[in-house]
């Protein structure tokens, strides 16, 4: 399994992360997906996160 942050952008009060995930499933074979998350930060802590 390989993962990594592909890109990110600072939106003022939030960060947008784009990840790349590659893995192999025993029954379904190789899979790839690119989840995107938006994290809202306050006082150096994540207060909300959406995928």
C-alpha positions in Angstrom: 0.0 0.0 0.0 1.3 3.4 -0.9 -0.1 6.7 0.3 1.0 10.3 0.2 -0.2 13.9 0.2 -0.4 14.9 -3.5 -1.4 18.5 -3.0 -2.7 21.0 -0.5 -4.0 24.5 -0.4 -4.5 27.0 2.4 -8.0 28.5 2.3 -7.7 31.0 5.1 -9.4 29.1 8.0 -9.1 25.7 6.4 -6.7 23.4 4.5 -7.6 21.3 1.5 -5.6 18.0 1.2 -5.6 15.7 -1.8 -4.2 12.2 -1.2 -3.2 9.4 -3.6 -3.7 5.9 -2.3 -2.7 2.7 -4.2 -3.3 -0.7 -2.7 -3.8 -4.4 -3.6 -7.0 -6.2 -2.5 -6.8 -10.0 -2.3 -10.2 -10.4 -4.1 -10.5 -7.2 -6.2 -6.9 -6.8 -7.3 -5.1 -3.4 -7.5 -7.1 -0.3 -6.5 -6.4 3.4 -6.7 -8.3 6.3 -5.2 -7.8 9.9 -4.5 -9.6 11.2 -1.4 -9.9 14.9 -0.7 -10.3 16.3 2.8 -11.0 19.8 4.1 -9.8 20.5 7.6 -10.9 23.5 9.6 -8.3 24.6 12.2 -8.6 26.7 15.4 -5.9 27.2 18.0 -3.6 24.7 16.3 -6.2 21.9 16.4 -8.5 20.4 13.8 -12.0 21.3 14.8 -13.8 19.9 11.7 -12.9 17.6 8.9 -14.9 16.6 5.8 -14.0 14.1 3.0 
